[in-house]
């Protein structure tokens, strides 16, 4: 299977202090190898303000990234790079991938899988406020 794209719908808490100006990065891992490292907000984009619901996505270049399966092999790490806390609520994620189908001919078929990571997590480099990383295990 070829991983083609991942979407993340991020929700920020409702209190004014739940939003952040801290940069947040996304690391995409296959087994124990990082295959992509990117910023949630690369430059002049919407901030992770309080009460925000924002979908971010990443499309893998060319043929995508090869995986045997999503479950157990794919993980995503959100990382805070500053001490202004960000309160993340439930995170929804959609993974788009192609699978090779063997019929009288061989062809690729596009599929999607949806995941919800429930809970409340606080990200910050200040250990008194939260933790630096949030790991999403698919």
C-alpha positions as CSV (number, residue, x, y, z in Angstrom):
1,X,0.0,0.0,0.0
2,X,1.1,3.6,-0.7
3,X,0.3,6.3,1.8
4,X,-0.8,9.3,-0.2
5,X,-2.2,11.9,2.2
6,X,-3.0,12.6,5.8
7,X,-5.5,15.1,7.1
8,X,-5.7,16.3,10.8
9,X,-8.6,18.2,12.2
10,X,-7.3,20.0,15.2
11,X,-9.5,21.5,17.9
12,X,-8.3,24.1,20.5
13,X,-9.9,24.5,23.9
14,X,-12.4,27.3,24.6
15,X,-10.6,29.3,27.2
16,X,-8.6,32.4,26.0
17,X,-5.3,30.8,27.3
18,X,-5.9,27.6,25.3
19,X,-4.8,29.1,22.0
20,X,-1.1,29.4,21.2
21,X,1.5,31.4,19.3
22,X,4.0,28.5,19.7
23,X,5.0,26.8,16.5
24,X,3.8,23.2,16.3
25,X,5.4,20.6,14.1
26,X,4.1,17.3,12.7
27,X,6.4,14.2,12.4
28,X,5.1,11.3,10.4
29,X,6.8,8.0,11.3
30,X,6.8,4.5,9.6
31,X,7.8,2.0,12.2
32,X,10.8,3.8,13.8
33,X,11.8,5.9,10.8
34,X,10.7,9.5,10.4
35,X,9.4,9.9,6.8
36,X,8.2,13.5,7.0
37,X,8.7,16.5,9.3
38,X,6.6,19.6,8.7
39,X,5.1,22.7,10.4
40,X,1.4,22.8,11.2
41,X,1.5,26.5,10.4
42,X,4.3,27.3,7.9
43,X,4.3,31.1,8.0
44,X,1.4,33.5,7.8
45,X,-1.5,31.1,8.3
46,X,-4.3,30.8,10.9
47,X,-3.0,30.6,14.4
48,X,-4.1,27.8,16.8
49,X,-6.4,30.2,18.6
50,X,-8.9,29.3,21.3
51,X,-12.1,27.6,20.0
52,X,-10.4,27.0,16.7
53,X,-11.3,24.0,14.5
54,X,-8.9,23.8,11.6
55,X,-8.0,21.0,9.2
56,X,-4.5,20.6,8.0
57,X,-3.3,18.1,5.4
58,X,-0.1,16.8,3.9
59,X,0.1,15.1,0.5
60,X,3.1,12.9,0.0
61,X,5.0,13.6,-3.2
62,X,5.3,11.3,-6.2
63,X,4.2,7.7,-5.5
64,X,3.7,8.2,-1.7
65,X,5.2,6.3,1.1
66,X,5.1,2.5,1.1
67,X,3.5,0.8,4.1
68,X,2.5,-2.8,4.7
69,X,-0.5,-1.6,6.8
70,X,-1.6,1.5,8.6
71,X,-2.4,-0.1,12.0
72,X,0.8,-0.4,14.1
73,X,3.1,1.0,11.4
74,X,2.0,4.6,11.2
75,X,2.4,7.2,14.0
76,X,2.3,10.9,14.0
77,X,3.9,13.1,16.6
78,X,2.8,16.7,17.2
79,X,5.6,18.7,18.8
80,X,5.5,22.1,20.6
81,X,8.5,24.4,20.0
82,X,7.7,27.1,22.6
83,X,6.4,27.6,26.1
84,X,3.0,29.2,25.1
85,X,0.7,26.3,25.9
86,X,-1.7,24.9,23.3
87,X,-4.7,22.9,24.6
88,X,-5.6,20.3,22.0
89,X,-9.0,18.6,22.2
90,X,-10.1,15.6,20.1
91,X,-8.1,15.2,16.9
92,X,-9.7,13.6,13.8
93,X,-7.5,12.2,11.1
94,X,-8.1,10.8,7.6
95,X,-5.5,8.7,5.9
96,X,-5.7,8.3,2.1
97,X,-3.8,5.4,0.6
98,X,-3.7,3.3,-2.6
99,X,-3.8,-0.5,-2.5
100,X,-2.8,-2.8,-5.3
101,X,-5.8,-4.9,-6.4
102,X,-5.3,-8.2,-8.3
103,X,-8.1,-8.8,-10.8
104,X,-7.7,-10.0,-14.3
105,X,-5.4,-7.0,-14.4
106,X,-3.5,-5.3,-11.6
107,X,-4.4,-1.8,-10.6
108,X,-4.3,0.7,-7.8
109,X,-7.4,1.6,-5.9
110,X,-7.7,4.7,-3.7
111,X,-9.0,4.1,-0.1
112,X,-9.4,6.1,3.1
113,X,-9.4,5.3,6.8
114,X,-10.7,7.6,9.5
115,X,-9.3,7.9,13.0
116,X,-10.3,9.8,16.1
117,X,-7.9,10.5,18.9
118,X,-10.1,11.5,21.9
119,X,-9.0,13.4,24.9
120,X,-7.5,16.7,26.0
121,X,-3.7,17.2,25.8
122,X,-1.7,20.3,26.6
123,X,1.5,20.9,24.6
124,X,4.2,23.2,25.8
125,X,8.0,23.2,26.3
126,X,7.2,24.4,29.9
127,X,6.8,21.1,31.8
128,X,4.7,22.9,34.4
129,X,2.0,23.5,31.7
130,X,2.1,20.3,29.6
131,X,4.3,18.1,27.6
132,X,6.4,18.7,24.5
133,X,4.9,16.0,22.3
134,X,1.6,14.2,21.6
135,X,1.9,10.9,19.8
136,X,-1.0,9.6,17.7
137,X,-0.7,5.8,17.1
138,X,-2.7,4.6,14.2
